[in-house]
Amino acid sequence: MTSSDWIKSIKGSKQQLLLEIILQKMDVLLHDELCK
């Protein structure tokens, strides 16, 4: 595994983490809206 591949995989996993956090936040917001 070259260093550039390693950097790509780290960037990819960071984006994945960010997506999951955003989706979780949206779920919470939607849930709050529906429960009003």
Secondary structure, DSSP 4 states (H G I P E B T S, - for coil): --HHHHHHHHHHHHHHHHHHHHHHHHHHHHHHHHH-
